[in-house]
């Protein structure tokens, strides 16, 4: 079967070689006409009226006009911004090079290029919907959807009639266009500009990416991958991510069993209808976990540690967050509840991919309307970036109601719902603050269950009511008829606080038999309940014992919605792995190979290379545990494993040295 011909793609032009657009091999007269018109534009390329010595340009024909845009350098090496439209007829030769300060048609001597970038193999182009981006930068966001649409449609027609793809067609086209973007010319010296020398060094790789055989091969590979990974029904799943605050491993019935005091039938329902992950790990404090969930990377990868780092500074804009990835693919996106990833301009939910937002930016929020009104200046509540005054109701109900309403309004399109409860974070009843955050009727229920102690009752009542609202959300999915089309996750952001407060004889929350709690590098601070449901894709009642982590959510969602599995949204590699293979029926027996996993809390440091975990505590002591054999971390195996201690210890030392630089 002959390969279809690419007809639309981006072009880069540089003085070190050739790059082309237009039909290959136009007659010399056409080339001469183009040369004349381009040379007539040359004085405009420099504000001083000079000629460019080298250039990195986009060249495209749009509405009968040839458009050149990008960055050039004059003979002295000074950068020139270029944005010029000239009257060149569509489809004519625009394969150009820069030589001796003038733009010339292709030909003559040039830099050595890879074998398959001979002129006849350079990618032709006849139209391009230009997208806004920085001059000289060409990445996935720089290729508009229709830039490759006609060729990709031809490719898809060879597989099956277009009507058979349904609403998968948009994501297929978008994903392949993104995957075929040429490499970005990088600013190696970090001075904020791409110099003539920097681009000249990189141009062969750029041209290699533009060669026609490579583009066609890559397009077919991506299409094959996407068609294999998209849901058979052709519908992109809704994504629901529910995050609890400070709820421990032993506070959910599906994990605690008969040993637990708190009833969680809603969360248990997700586990019974889907998967229960028994070794799912997060960071030991709030904001660090949320950064990992939404970015797919550990917070130390972008210099944010602990609770305060991401909460103050936010996640760097160059990282594509989960809502941004989905919003760009036609998803309705809504965030309700706790953000805790900066209140700085440019870093709040509306700035980071959410169409709708009702919530707060800090670490805690008073639960009752009366207290929220009293302390509004300290604990502001927002709706879509604007201060919200007079919002009634308990915070748990406020966020749950908004989330359920969001699902109903967007049931006809794919949506991403991020419901981040503040339950069961403080404020809780204390001797210094003898006021309950839970309502009286909720408290009576936990008292009837035999739970004693006012602070413990307050915590348990908040957890149980949150669970009841999760049950309401599940019921609403059923009523809307979209439960089978929804991939849903529930997890806690860290372990429960197991410190003993004031005169209490026992802690409030429970991490079961695990050692430590919130803020700790031991498993009680890191290992949390995590359940997932996707009917028809995740077998009901599945138990996954493999080591998994918060950074795995980003690639899992990417794969579930049918985005190219090579897509990372940034030059910074993803830290996680997709959970879908583990949750598709292959559980603990075949976990993916993992890189070492680091934790940077307020009280120590740990590195995990499953099943081994090396802990550096706040006193500088190092200990080694086998999490598979000893999840309670009771037996230090350091003396038995000197080589492993040295290997993992070097990883910790490298991090500490980097911090001291």
N, C-alpha and C positions, 0 to 999 in steps of 0.2 A: 504494500500500500504506500503510495508516494506521500511524503511528508508535506503538509500544507505550508504555504509560504507566509512568513511573518510580513505583515503590511504596516504595522504601526508600532513604533517603539521610540524610546528616548535616545538622543545622540549626544555624545560629548566630543568636543573638538580640542585639540592641543597642538602646540607647535612641535612636539616631539614625534608626531606621526600622523596617521590618517584616521578619520572617522567619517562615516557617511550617512547620507539619507538621500532619498530619491531613487528612481529605478536605476539599477546598475547599467553602466555603459552607455550613457546618452551621447549623442553626436557631438563632435568637437565644437560646432557652432553654438550649441546650447551652453557648453562649458565656458566658451568665450564670453557669451552674454552675461552669464552669472558672474564671471570674474570681473567684468567691467562694473557691474552694479555693486558688487561687494567692495571693490576698490574705491568706488565713489562714497561708500559709507565709512571707509577707514578713518577719515579725519574726525568723524563724530565719535569714534571709540575712545578718544582721549579728550577730557575737558580743555587741555592745552592745545588741541589740534594736532597732536603728534600721532605717529603710527604705533601700533602695538608690536612688541617683539615676540610675545608668546601669549597664548590664550587658552583658557578652559571655558568652553562655551556650550550652551544648548543651541542646536540649530533645528528648527522645525518649520513646517509650512502650515499656517493656520488662516483659514478664510482667504486663501490666495496670496497670503503674505508670508515671506520668510522672516522668522523671528530669531534674533540672536540675543542671548542673555547669558550672563555669567561673569567671569572675572578674568582680567588680562593684566599684563605687566608691560611697562614701557622699556625702552632700551636700558634705562638705569636700574631696572628691577623693581620700580615702584608699582604698587597694585593699582589697577584701574577697574572700576565697576562698569559693566556694560549692559545696556538695555536698549537695543535698537531694532526697529522694524523697518524692513526695506521692501520695495515692491517687486519681489521675485515671483514668477508664476508658479503655481502649485505643481509639484511633480517634476520640476527641473532639477538639474544637477546641483547639489549643495554639499558635495564631498570636498572638503577644503583642508588646507593646512596653513600654518603660519611659518613664514620664512623671510629672514632679512627685513623684518618690520612690516611686511605686507601679507594680506590674506590672498592665497593663490588657490587655483583648483588643484585637485589631487594630481600627483605626478612628480617626476624628478626624484631626487634622492631624499630619503627620510630615515628616521630611526628604525632599527631592526624591530620587527613585530613577530608575535607567534605565527607559525605557519598558516593556521586557519584564519588569519585576519588579513589575507590578501584582499585587494579591492573587490573582487567578485563575491567575496564571502561577507563583506561588511553588511550590517543590518540596514535594509532600506526603510524609509519612512515617508508617508505621504500626508499624514496629519497627526497632530498631537494636541490634546486638551491640556494646556500648561497649567500646572498647579503651583501655588505660592510656596516658595521655600528659599533658603539662603542661597545666594549666588555660589555656583560651583559645587553644590552638594546635590547628589542624586541618589536617593534611597527609595524605599518602598512608598513612602508618603508622596514622593515626587512624581510617580506615574499615576495618572488619573485612570479610573476604571475603564473608560472607553478607549484608552490608548492602545490596548491589545484586543479589544472585544471582538472585532470581526474575525481575526485569525483564531482566537480561542473558540469562538462559536463554530468555526469550521472543524476544529479539532474535536469538539464535543459532538458535533453531528455525525462524525465518523463512528462514534461509540453507540449512540442511540438518538432518537428524535429529541429535539430540545424540550418539547412539552413534557417529556418523561422526567426531567430534572426538577420540575416544580420550583419551589422557592430556594432550592440549592444553587440555582444558576448564579445568583448575585455573589454568593460567598465563593464559588468556584472562580469566577472571573477576578474578583478582588484579590483572592489569595495568590493566584498565579501571577497577576500583574505585580504584586508586591515581591514575590519570590524572584522575579526576573529583573529586578532593579540592578543596574550596574553598581559596582562597589563605590563607596564614598571616598573621595579624595580626602585624606586625613591630615590634620594639622599636627605634625609630629612634634614640633618644638613647643607647642602649647601657647604660642603668642597670640592666638585668636584669629590668625589669617593663614591662608594656604599660599606659601611662597612659590615662585616660579620653580625653584629647585625641588621643592617637595612634590609638586605635581609632576614634574618631568620624571622623577624617580618612580612614580606610580602609574604612569600612563600605559605601559604595556599590559598591566593587569586589568586596567579599565577596558582597553581594547579587546583583550581576550574575552572578557565577559560579554562584549557586544557582538562577538562573532556569530554569524547566522547558525552554523551547525550546533554550537553550544546552546544558543537560545532555544532552538527547537527541541533539542534533547531534554533540556531542563524543563521546558513547558510540559512535555509529555510525562516526565517523571512526577511533576507536581500534580498534574491532573489524575494520574493513576493513583497516587497516594490519597488524594482528596476523595475520589470516588470510592475507594476502599474504606475510608474512615468515616464518611458521613453516615448518619442514621439511614437505615434502609427505607424508611417511610418518606425520606426527603425533607423532613422538617427539622430545623435547627432547634435544639432543646432550649427551654427556658433554664436559667441558672438562678438558684436561690442559695444564698450563703447566710446562715444564721450563726451569730457568735454570741456566746454568753460571756459574762465578766466574772472572773474569779470563782468559777464553779469547778469543784474538784473531781478527780477520778472516782472517788467513792460516793459522790453525791448524785449519781445517775443510776437508776435501777438496772439498766442493761449491763452495767459494770460492777455495781456493788452487790447485786443479787439480794439474798435474804439478809445480808449484813447491813444494808443501807436503811436509814431512817426516812429518807425523803422519797416520795412517790413521784415518778416522772413518766406517766403512761404515754405522753406525746412523743418524747424523745425515744422511748422504748419502741414505739410503733415504727419509727423510722428504721431502727436497728433490725426489727423483725422483718420488715418489708425490703430491707436492703443489706448493707454491710456494716459491721462493727469492727473498727480498727483498734486493736488492743495495744499497739505500740506507736501511737501517733504523738509527735513531739512538737512543741512550740517553744518560744522564748519564755523566760520566767516572769516577764513583766509585760504590761499592756501594749504600749505603742510599738515595741519591737516586734511583737507577734503580728500586729496589724500591718506593719510595713512588709513583713515576709509574705503574708497572705496575698496582698494586693500587688506586690512587685515580683514575686517569684525568686527573691534573692534575700540573703541574710543582710541584716541592717549594717553589719560591719563592712560589707562590700562597698557601701557608699558613706562610710564614716558616721553612722548613726548607731549609738549603742544605748542600752538600757531603756528606761521609760522616757527619760527626758529628751534624748537626742532627736528621734523622729517627731516627737510631740512638738518640739520647738522649731526645728529646721524644716521639717517636711521631707518628702522623698524627692530626689532630684528630678527636674522636669524632663531630662533626657531619657528617663526610664518610662516605658509604656506600662501604665497600671492596668489591672484587669478591666475596670470599667471603660477605660479609654480604648482598649483593644476591641471590646464588644460594641461600644458606641459607634466606632468607625465601620462596623459591619451591620449596621441597621438595628441594633438592639435598643430598646428603651431601657434606661438605666435609672435606678432609684436607690438612694441610701437613706436609712432611717435609724437614728440612734447615735451611738458614740463614734466619733471620728478619731480624735487623739493623734492626728498626723499633721499638726500645725494649723494655726489660725491666720498665718501670714497670707497676704494677697498673692494669688497665683497658686496656692497650695490647698485650698479648701475643696470640698467635694464638687461644687459646680465647676471649679477650675481643673479638676482631675477626672473628668469623664462622666459625671452624673448629671442627667437631665433634671432630676428632682432630688431634693434633700430636705429632710426635717431632722434636726438633731443638734448636737453640741460638739464643740471642738476640744474640750478639756478632758481630764481624766475621770471626773465624777460629776454627778448632777443630783440635786435634791429630787426625791421621787414624787412628792406631792405638789400640787399646783400652788398651795399656800406658801410653801417654803421657796418654790421657784420664784414666785413674785417678790417675796421678801428679799431674796438674795440675787435678784436678776442681774445686778451689775457684776457680781462675782461669777455667776453661772449663767451666761447668756444662752438662749435657745434661738435657733435660726430656722427659717424656711427659705430655701433657695437663696441663701446668702444675706437675707434681710432679717433683722431682729424680729422675733415673734413675741408679741405681748399678749398676756392673758390666755395662754394655752391651758385649758382645763384638763382634768383627769390625771390619773396616775401615770408616771413616765412609761411603765411597761405597756399600759394600754394605749397611750398616745402613739408610741412607735409601732406597736402591733396593728392598730387600726389603720394607720397610714400605709403600712406595708400591704395589708389585705386589700385596701382600696386601690392601691397601685396595680396589684395583680389583676383586679377586675377591669380596670380601665385599659389595660394593655394585653388582654387575653388573646387578641387577634394578631399580635405580632410577638416575635421573641423578645423576652425581657431578662434583665439581670437585676435581681433584688438582693440588696445587702442590708440585712436586718441585724444591727449590732446593739443588743440590749445592754443597758447598764446594770441589770440584775446579774449577780447579787453583790455588786461592789458596794463599799461604804457610800453614804452614811447608814450605819446600823445602830440599833439600840445600844447604849452604853451607860454606865453609871454617871459619867460626866455629861451625857446627853440622853436622858431617859425618854426618848421619843422613838416610836416605831416608824419604820418606813413602809411596812406592810399594812394593809387594811385589817380592820378588826375581824371580819368574817374569814379572811385567810388565816389569821392567827388562831382562831378557834379550831379550824380544821387540823392544824399541826399539833395543837394542844391535845385534841382528841386522839391523835396518832401516838401520843406518849412522849413527844419531844419536849424536853424541859429546858429552862433557862431562857430569859427574855431575849438575849442576843442570838442564841441558837434558833429560837422560834422565829425571830424576825428574818434571819437568813433563810431558813427552810421555807417560810411562807413566800418569800420573794422568788425562790427557785421554783416552787410548785406552781405559782401563778404564771411565771414565765412559761413553764411547760404547758400549762393549760392554753395559753395563747398560741403556742406552737401547734397544739392540737387544732385550734381554730383555723390556723393557716392551712394545715393539711386538709381539713374539711372543705375549706374554700377552694383549694385546688381540685378536689373531687367534684364539687358542685359546678365549677367552671368547665369541667371535662378536659383539663389540661394536666392532670397528675402524671399521666404516662409520658407526657412530653416535657417533663421537668426533672432536671438533675438537681438534687437538693443535698446540701451539706449542713451538718450541725457540729459545732465544736466549742470549746472554751478557750479563752485567750491565754490562760496560764492556770497553774494549779491553785487550789484553794489556800487561803491564808489559814495556817494551822497554829499560829501563835496564840497563846492564852492571854486573853485581855482581862485586865483589872482583877477582880476577885473570882472570875470564872474558873472552874475546875477542869474544863476541857475546851479544846478549840471549837470554833464555829463550824468550819467546813471540814470535809474529809477527803483525803487522797488515798483512801483504802490502806493497803499495807505498804505503800510507797514511802520512801524516806524524803523528808523535807516538804516544802510547800512554796507558795508564791515568793519570788525573789531568790530562790535557791537553785543551785546548779544540779541538785540531785533530782531523781525522777519525779518526786512529788511536785516539783515546780515546773517540770517540763512535759511529762506524759499526761495527756488529758483525754477525756471522752471525745470521740469523733465518729459520727455515723453518717452514712450517705445512702441515698435512694435514687434509683432511676429505673422504673419498671421496664422490663424487657431487655435491660442491659446489665443490671447488677442483680445477681440471683438473690432471692430473699433468704435471710438468715445467714448470709455469708460472714465468716470470721476471718479477718486478715491480721496475721500475727507479725508480718514483716515490719521492720523499722521504716516509718514514714514521717513526714514532716510538713510543717505549714508551707514551706516553699514549694511543695508538690501541687498545691491547688492551682496555681497559675498555668502550668503546662497541662494539667488535667482538663481544665476548662477549654484551653486552646484546642486540645485534641477532640473534646466532645462536640464542639461546634464546627469542626471540620476545617480548621485553619492549618496551613502547612506546618508539619511537625518540626521543621527547621526554623520556624519563626521564633525569635526571642524578644522582639520589640526594642532591642538596644544592642550596642556593641558589647555590653557587659554580659557575659554568659549567665544563663539561668543556673540556679543552684539546685533546683529540684528535678523530679522525674514525674511523668504522668502516672497517676494512680489507676488509670483505666485498665491496664493489663492485669493488675492485682485484683481489681474488683469485677473483672469479667468472668470470674469463676476459677482463676488460678490464684490461689491465696498465698499462704506462707511459704510454699515450696520454692517459688521462683522469684524472689525479690530482685529488683534491678541492682547492678553494681553501683555503689554510692561513693562519692567523694567523702572525705572526712567532714564531719559536721561540727561546727563550732557554736558555742553559746557564750555570750558576754553579758552577764547580769551584773547587778550591783554588788554581789558578794562572792564572786569567784569566776572561774573559767573552766570550760569543759570541751573536749574534743571527742567525737564519737566516730568510730570506724566499725560499724556493726560486725559482730555483737559486742565489741570492746568499747569501753568508755574510760577516758583518762580525765580525772578531776584535779584541778588546781584550786584549792579552797582559799578563803580570804586570809588564812594564816601562812600561805605559801607551801602547804603540804600537798603532795601528789599521791593519788591513789588510783588503782585500776580495777574495773569491775567488768564482769561478763554479764551483760544485760539479759541475754537469753537464758542463762542458768540462774542468775541472781538479780532479778529486777528490783529487789528491795535494797540492793547495794550494801550488803552486810559483810561480804568477804572480800578483802583487799587482795588482789592477785598480783600486785606489783613485783614481789620477790620471785614469783614463778615465771614471769614474762619479761626478763630484762631487755631483750631485743625489741619487743613491742613498746616497752616503756621509752626506750631511746627514740624509736621512730615517731611515736605520737608526741613525745616530749619536744622533739625538734619542731613540730608544727606549732606547738604552743610558744616555744622560744622565738620562732620567726615572727609570730604575731606580736609578742611583747617587744621585740626589737623594733618592729615597724612603728609601734605606738610611741616609742621613746625617741624616734628620729625627729 
